[in-house]
Amino acid sequence: MIKKQGYEIEKIDLNETIVLAYRDGKWFSQKQHVLFQISTMDDEHTRVDVTATIDSKTKSEEAEEVLEEKIVSSIYHFKP
């Protein structure tokens, strides 16, 4: 799912169950980093915490929150 959205996997740490991905900024877009923290809740449920950062001259927490929500929605609606 991450690769389908244009992200490249930067790091996978199985000990800490994290995936770090990025997408280069093109034209007017800024480079985006997304950290996925994966936790098993029980036999049927997995929790995925998403933290996004956008590299830009002006820091916009609102833009980062919108990106996080978009990614969470994509995860929720993902069908392999």
C-alpha positions in Angstrom: 0.0 0.0 0.0 2.8 2.4 0.9 4.6 1.8 -2.5 1.3 2.2 -4.4 1.0 5.8 -3.0 4.5 6.6 -4.3 6.5 6.1 -1.0 9.8 4.4 -0.8 10.7 2.3 2.3 13.6 3.9 4.1 13.9 1.7 7.1 12.2 -1.4 8.6 12.9 -2.2 12.2 11.4 -5.5 13.2 12.5 -5.2 16.8 10.6 -2.0 17.4 8.0 -2.8 14.8 8.4 0.4 12.8 8.4 1.3 9.1 9.9 4.6 8.0 8.9 5.7 4.4 9.4 8.8 2.4 8.2 10.4 -0.8 10.3 13.0 -2.6 8.8 16.3 -3.3 8.3 17.1 -7.0 7.5 20.5 -8.5 5.6 22.3 -5.7 5.4 19.3 -3.3 7.7 19.0 -0.3 9.5 15.8 0.8 7.3 13.7 3.1 8.4 11.3 5.8 5.9 8.8 7.4 6.6 6.7 10.4 4.4 3.7 11.0 4.4 2.2 14.5 2.8 -1.3 14.4 1.4 -2.9 17.6 -0.6 -6.2 18.0 -3.7 -5.6 20.1 -5.0 -9.2 20.1 -5.3 -12.1 17.7 -7.6 -10.2 15.4 -6.5 -6.6 15.7 -3.4 -4.6 14.9 -2.9 -1.0 15.7 -1.0 1.3 13.3 0.1 4.7 14.6 1.0 7.1 11.8 3.3 10.1 12.2 4.0 12.4 9.2 6.5 15.2 8.7 6.7 17.4 5.7 10.0 19.1 4.9 9.3 22.8 4.1 10.5 26.2 5.1 7.2 26.9 6.9 6.3 24.2 9.4 2.6 23.3 9.1 1.3 20.9 11.7 -2.1 21.1 10.1 -0.8 19.9 6.8 1.0 17.0 8.6 -2.2 16.1 10.4 -4.1 16.1 7.0 -1.5 13.8 5.5 -1.7 11.5 8.5 -5.5 11.3 8.3 -5.2 10.6 4.5 -2.8 7.7 5.1 -4.9 6.3 8.0 -8.0 6.4 5.7 -6.0 4.6 3.0 -5.0 1.9 5.5 -8.5 1.5 6.7 -9.9 1.1 3.1 -7.0 -1.0 1.7 -7.9 -4.2 0.1 -4.9 -6.5 -0.9 
